[in-house]
Amino acid sequence: MTTVAVPLPSGEQVLTLSPDSRTRVFAFDALAGQSFGYDFRALTAGAAATLYLIDSQGNRLNYPQSCSGDFSYTLSSAGRYYL
């Protein structure tokens, strides 16, 4: 099965993962020096989720990030990023 990246609009987003959809991939374009961040708000009891930030070369830029609290990262180069 191939997962297609969905464009991630700027601004606040509310995203929902359903149990039958274990992976969602979002893409966004950024300039060098821009910051990316999220404020995780809620997770259904008993559920778990992990976020990865990946650059256009396929490099994972963060350690597996559990979905709790806040996360921010300053992007070092311009390009397309995946979450």
C-alpha positions as CSV (number, residue, x, y, z in Angstrom):
1,M,0.0,0.0,0.0
2,T,1.3,3.4,-0.9
3,T,0.7,6.4,1.4
4,V,0.3,9.7,-0.4
5,A,1.2,13.0,1.4
6,V,-1.6,15.4,1.8
7,P,-0.8,19.1,1.7
8,L,-0.8,20.6,5.2
9,P,-2.2,24.1,5.2
10,S,-0.6,26.8,7.4
11,G,-2.4,27.8,10.6
12,E,-4.1,25.7,13.2
13,Q,-5.3,22.3,12.0
14,V,-7.4,19.7,13.8
15,L,-6.5,16.2,12.6
16,T,-8.2,12.9,13.5
17,L,-6.7,9.5,13.0
18,S,-9.1,6.6,12.9
19,P,-8.1,3.1,14.1
20,D,-8.3,1.7,10.6
21,S,-5.9,4.4,9.2
22,R,-2.7,3.9,11.1
23,T,-0.6,6.2,8.9
24,R,-1.3,9.7,7.6
25,V,1.4,11.7,5.8
26,F,1.3,15.5,5.4
27,A,3.5,17.7,3.3
28,F,4.5,21.3,3.6
29,D,7.0,23.6,1.9
30,A,9.3,25.8,4.0
31,L,12.2,28.1,3.8
32,A,15.5,27.7,5.6
33,G,15.2,29.2,9.1
34,Q,11.5,28.8,9.4
35,S,10.1,27.0,12.4
36,F,7.6,24.2,12.5
37,G,5.7,23.3,15.6
38,Y,2.7,21.6,16.9
39,D,0.7,21.7,20.2
40,F,-0.7,18.2,20.8
41,R,-4.1,18.5,22.5
42,A,-5.8,15.1,23.0
43,L,-5.5,11.4,22.3
44,T,-8.3,8.8,22.8
45,A,-7.8,6.7,26.0
46,G,-5.7,3.7,25.2
47,A,-4.4,5.0,21.9
48,A,-0.9,5.9,20.9
49,A,0.6,8.0,18.1
50,T,4.1,8.9,17.0
51,L,5.2,11.8,14.8
52,Y,8.2,11.9,12.5
53,L,9.5,15.1,10.7
54,I,11.2,14.1,7.4
55,D,13.1,16.4,4.9
56,S,12.9,16.2,1.1
57,Q,16.0,13.9,1.1
58,G,14.2,11.3,3.3
59,N,16.2,12.1,6.4
60,R,14.3,11.8,9.7
61,L,14.9,15.1,11.6
62,N,13.6,14.2,15.0
63,Y,13.6,11.2,17.3
64,P,10.2,9.5,17.3
65,Q,8.0,12.1,18.9
66,S,5.2,10.8,21.0
67,C,2.0,12.8,20.7
68,S,2.1,14.6,24.0
69,G,2.9,18.2,24.8
70,D,4.5,20.6,22.3
71,F,7.1,20.1,19.6
72,S,9.1,22.6,17.6
73,Y,11.9,22.4,15.1
74,T,13.8,25.1,13.1
75,L,14.2,23.9,9.5
76,S,17.8,24.2,8.2
77,S,17.1,24.3,4.5
78,A,14.3,25.2,2.0
79,G,12.3,22.4,0.6
80,R,9.3,20.1,1.1
81,Y,8.9,18.4,4.5
82,Y,6.8,15.5,5.6
83,L,5.1,14.9,8.9
